[in-house]
């Protein structure tokens, strides 16, 4: 018997309509835990070859983790993985909320979708009852409307509200950074997983659990551990800030530390704008109440409402820190209501706000420098701080028509189509736009972005928390801290270990905002109490190392090799004001030291011996090394 897992995975062939239930092996669970790590292993086992991301051959995998449904704080998430249509290599996204625990309660750890349906369908799961159903009446409906309809159908048929993941019009129309929405409040946003779902004619998944629970190996140990966590949370300033201001609590302090992007990464500070967008202003002007994911005591989600025209927003999910920055500070837009409205549009249509914000910044800068005319942008003239122009461009992307269709390809593709200096303005790595954290303020970010398993990403590494000092130090891993932010010394080792720790979290599918409070002993105790495995910190970190190498290999199989281990040129241009004035990472030094730690050659190529030690010989075979 396996503890912490349902032990079953649904295999859904959308081409034939066949649905099978497969067993989940203990060895893979022990070596990859779950989430995006186990999803990557499952993808490799079924590897479809060098296929197009929006072709039927691409696999789309939803996976929970061992903590999902266990009442481990933050252990409510699920991962979605596939080849990304935005970056054209490995893609993954993570989402909180209630879907993961509900899927586990229905008796499944995950779902593997293959093929593509000829007609629109959704997957209905009611415990052991699993079937594909006609979704033609849901086509064109936004994610909110879709959730309402499927909730009502579930109440009529199962007597209770289901948990729904769905795509909106952006996913249906192939916007390459389309997101997947869950119950109007939670989003698997990055790398275009919503577009993959749309390419398969899969509109939604609606799940009603059957009350099944994965067995816990040591319930008493987990109970004692959870009490310790709650005591830590009760005294944590970070937790209190998240409760009060949500993730946007980071905006003001982040701007003081050099973390926040301004004017498409060209400025180092913007005090007036930050004051109009920060956590206290947000709370005073648009906040209705906080909202939590399943069994989470923090409650960082925001429910907001905007009454005043022209940007009225009914009560619903509010923008997070990343959205406030990418549609706010990075565009020099200090109109909070307009950001709330654009966020609602993106939520309903299903669009990643990080990528979208960078795409709009590129358009503004290209118009400013004469590389684009308003006529080429379907008549939209836009400048820095122009919230009306911003909301028009948001709507154009969601429709994927005209100039909006060019924007819907992402910043790298749009910049290449514009030509001249435009690629120097599209701030991305491997085709994935930088999140709202500036490597000039924290040098390890640049290495973390460049060697990330999915392109520029703050969730694929713990650098953000370690370099800013908000994570518990890990002396067992020689990560005692504090770390000098604007220094590149020692950041190669920190980044590699931070990536491995993040892969553990992403495989366990736990919210990092909860897990940063746990030291190494607590992390191991929680995992062993749930699964009954006998990890120590080294063997658990080996899961993270193995997972990083596996995803790195998948990147290479999809054509994104070490030649793309680069930082975007704009990050080498120092800003002239703010907390990180004249600070630029020594990227080449960090990369050299990083390759040495990883056991790679000086070009960043993996060695077969290293992969074999990590039980990744099949990957080495596929790579031909």
VENFENGI-V394044 format. One record per run of one state. SS is the DSSP state (A for helix, B for strand, O for the rest). FROM is the first residue (numbers start at 1). TO is the last residue. If there is no record, write none. Layout:
BEGIN
SS	FROM	TO
SS	FROM	TO
END
This chain:
BEGIN
O	1	7
B	8	13
O	14	18
B	19	23
O	24	25
A	26	32
O	33	34
A	35	45
O	46	59
B	60	63
O	64	77
B	78	83
O	84	89
B	90	95
O	96	98
A	99	105
O	106	109
B	110	114
O	115	120
B	121	126
O	127	128
B	129	134
O	135	135
A	136	138
O	139	142
A	143	158
O	159	162
B	163	166
O	167	168
A	169	172
O	173	177
B	178	178
O	179	179
B	180	182
O	183	185
B	186	188
O	189	189
A	190	199
O	200	201
B	202	208
O	209	218
A	219	234
O	235	236
A	237	257
O	258	261
B	262	262
O	263	266
B	267	267
O	268	270
A	271	277
O	278	278
A	279	285
O	286	286
B	287	291
O	292	300
B	301	306
O	307	312
B	313	317
O	318	320
A	321	326
O	327	328
A	329	331
O	332	335
A	336	349
O	350	350
B	351	351
O	352	352
A	353	368
O	369	386
A	387	399
O	400	402
A	403	407
O	408	410
A	411	418
O	419	421
A	422	424
O	425	427
B	428	429
O	430	431
B	432	433
O	434	443
A	444	450
O	451	462
A	463	468
O	469	473
B	474	474
A	475	477
O	478	478
B	479	479
O	480	490
A	491	508
O	509	511
A	512	515
O	516	519
A	520	531
O	532	536
A	537	557
O	558	561
A	562	564
O	565	568
A	569	572
O	573	574
B	575	575
O	576	580
B	581	581
O	582	586
A	587	598
O	599	607
A	608	613
O	614	616
A	617	623
O	624	625
END
